[in-house]
Amino acid sequence: MLLRGWDDWRYRRQLRARVRKLERTEKRRLVDVERMLTRRRSLERQVRSLEAARRLLAIWHIAHVPMGLALFGSVAIHIAATLYFRAGLW
C-alpha cells in the first residue's frame, strides 16, 4: 500500500512506452483500451485492499469477542456485588 504511487507511475510509464510503438491509426482505438486497462487496475487494487481489510478485521474479531465477554462478565459481577452489599442504596 505504501508503494502504490510508485507502482502506478511505473505501470503508466510502461504502458505509454508500448503505446508509442503502435501506429497512429491504432492509437485512436488504444485510448479506449488504455482507459479500460486503467479501470481494471483500479478495480484489482480495490479488491486487494478489501481483502487486506477483511484479514485485519478477522484478526481484530479474534481479540474483540473475548474482551467483550470479559467486560460484560465484569459488569454483571459489579452489579451483583452492588446489589448484594447494598452499596449506595441508603
C-alpha positions as CSV (number, residue, x, y, z in Angstrom):
1,M,0.0,0.0,0.0
2,L,2.9,2.4,0.7
3,L,4.4,2.0,-2.8
4,R,1.1,2.4,-4.7
5,G,2.2,5.7,-6.2
6,W,5.4,4.3,-7.4
7,D,3.7,1.2,-8.8
8,D,1.1,3.3,-10.7
9,W,3.8,5.5,-12.1
10,R,5.8,2.6,-13.4
11,Y,2.8,0.9,-14.8
12,R,1.7,4.1,-16.7
13,R,5.3,4.6,-18.0
14,Q,5.5,1.0,-19.4
15,L,2.0,1.4,-20.9
16,R,2.9,4.6,-22.6
17,A,6.2,3.2,-23.9
18,R,4.3,0.4,-25.6
19,V,1.7,2.8,-27.0
20,R,4.4,4.9,-28.7
21,K,5.4,1.8,-30.7
22,L,2.0,1.5,-32.3
23,E,0.9,3.2,-35.5
24,R,-1.2,6.3,-35.3
25,T,-4.3,4.6,-36.6
26,E,-4.1,2.1,-33.8
27,K,-3.5,4.8,-31.2
28,R,-7.1,6.0,-31.6
29,R,-8.5,2.7,-30.6
30,L,-5.9,2.3,-27.9
31,V,-7.2,5.3,-25.9
32,D,-10.3,3.2,-25.1
33,V,-8.2,0.1,-24.3
34,E,-5.9,2.2,-22.0
35,R,-8.9,3.6,-20.2
36,M,-10.3,0.1,-19.7
37,L,-6.9,-1.2,-18.5
38,T,-6.6,1.6,-16.0
39,R,-10.1,0.9,-14.7
40,R,-9.2,-2.8,-14.4
41,R,-6.1,-2.0,-12.5
42,S,-8.0,0.3,-10.2
43,L,-10.6,-2.4,-9.5
44,E,-7.9,-5.0,-8.9
45,R,-6.3,-2.6,-6.4
46,Q,-9.7,-2.2,-4.6
47,V,-10.1,-5.9,-4.4
48,R,-6.6,-6.3,-2.8
49,S,-7.4,-3.5,-0.4
50,L,-10.7,-5.1,0.6
51,E,-9.0,-8.4,1.1
52,A,-6.4,-6.9,3.4
53,A,-9.1,-5.0,5.4
54,R,-11.0,-8.3,5.7
55,R,-8.0,-10.1,7.1
56,L,-7.3,-7.3,9.6
57,L,-10.9,-7.3,10.8
58,A,-10.8,-11.1,11.2
59,I,-7.8,-10.7,13.4
60,W,-9.5,-7.9,15.4
61,H,-12.6,-10.0,15.8
62,I,-10.5,-12.8,17.4
63,A,-9.4,-10.3,20.1
64,H,-12.6,-8.3,20.3
65,V,-15.1,-11.1,21.2
66,P,-13.2,-12.4,24.3
67,M,-12.6,-8.8,25.5
68,G,-16.3,-8.0,25.1
69,L,-17.3,-11.2,27.0
70,A,-14.8,-10.4,29.8
71,L,-16.1,-6.8,30.1
72,F,-19.8,-7.9,30.2
73,G,-18.9,-10.5,32.8
74,S,-17.2,-7.9,35.0
75,V,-20.2,-5.6,34.7
76,A,-22.5,-8.4,35.7
77,I,-20.3,-9.2,38.8
78,H,-20.2,-5.5,39.6
79,I,-23.9,-5.1,39.5
80,A,-24.4,-8.3,41.6
81,A,-21.9,-7.1,44.2
82,T,-23.5,-3.7,44.4
83,L,-27.0,-5.2,45.0
84,Y,-25.7,-7.8,47.5
85,F,-23.8,-5.2,49.6
86,R,-26.5,-2.5,49.1
87,A,-23.8,-0.1,48.2
88,G,-25.1,3.4,47.5
89,L,-28.8,2.5,48.2
90,W,-29.1,4.2,51.7
